[in-house]
Amino acid sequence: MRAAFGVYILDTDRRELTRGGEAVRLAPKAFQLLQILFEARPNAVSQQELYDRLWPNTFVEKSNLHNLIYQVREALGDGDQTIIRTVYGFGFAFAGSGRGVSWQLIVGGREFDLREGENIVGRDTGASVRIEARSISRRHARIVVSADRVTVEDLGSKNGTTVGDRPIRSATELRDGDRIVFGSVPATLRAVRPATSTETVA
C-alpha cells in the first residue's frame, strides 16, 4: 500500500518513506509505528496497543513510545502535529484522509497525465504520450498504472528503453522521480498530489 501526504510517500510494502523521490531515513521501530497508525486511520490507537505491538512481551520505559513519536514527526516535518495527532489520555492517530495520487510523465518540459491502465508511449497518433522524435518508434513502450504500482515495458522498439542506466527487457516497476529514456528522449515519472494536507492510495 502506498500513501501520499504533503511531499511524502509512504510505501508499506517496500517499507520505505520518500520525500520528493528521495529516501527519508527512519529507524525500523519508528517506521513500524508509522505503519500501525496509518493502517488504523482515521481511528486512534491506544498507547497500550502500541506498546503491545511494538514491544510484545517486553517491558520498556514509557518514554520509548514518545521518543518514537518524536522521530516520526521529525521525519515528516510534522512540528504542528497535523499528520500524527495526539489523542490526550488515550494514544495517537494518523490524521491523513483518503484522496488519490495521480501520475505524470515529464518529457522536455511537457506534462503528460497518465491514466489508470495502459498508456502507450510513441510516435503513433493514438499514443497517450506522443513523442515526435526520430529515435522513437510508433509504439515504443507501454506504461501501466494500477492501484498500487506503475510499470514500464519496451514494446520491441528499435532504440530501446532504459530506466536509470539499465536497459529494460520486461515490465519494470517505477517509482516517483525515476528517469526513463525512450530511444534518446529522457523523461521523468512524477507523482502528483492533490492540493490538500494529506491523501492516500490503496
HELIX and SHEET records of a PDB file:
HELIX    1   1 PRO A   28  ALA A   40  1                                  13    
HELIX    2   2 GLN A   47  LEU A   54  1                                   8    
HELIX    3   3 SER A   63  LEU A   76  1                                  14    
SHEET    1   A 5 GLU A  22  ALA A  23  0                                        
SHEET    2   A 5 GLU A  16  ARG A  19 -1                                        
SHEET    3   A 5 TYR A   8  ASP A  11 -1                                        
SHEET    4   A 5 ARG A   2  PHE A   5 -1                                        
SHEET    5   A 5 GLU A 199  VAL A 201 -1                                        
SHEET    1   B 3 VAL A  45  SER A  46  0                                        
SHEET    2   B 3 GLY A  91  PHE A  94 -1                                        
SHEET    3   B 3 ILE A  84  VAL A  87 -1                                        
SHEET    1   C 6 ARG A 110  LEU A 114  0                                        
SHEET    2   C 6 SER A 102  VAL A 107 -1                                        
SHEET    3   C 6 VAL A 185  VAL A 192 -1                                        
SHEET    4   C 6 ARG A 179  PHE A 182 -1                                        
SHEET    5   C 6 THR A 161  VAL A 163 -1                                        
SHEET    6   C 6 ARG A 166  PRO A 167 -1                                        
SHEET    1   D 5 VAL A 129  ARG A 130  0                                        
SHEET    2   D 5 GLY A 117  GLY A 122  1                                        
SHEET    3   D 5 ALA A 141  VAL A 145 -1                                        
SHEET    4   D 5 VAL A 150  ASP A 154 -1                                        
SHEET    5   D 5 THR A 172  LEU A 174 -1                                        
END                                                                             
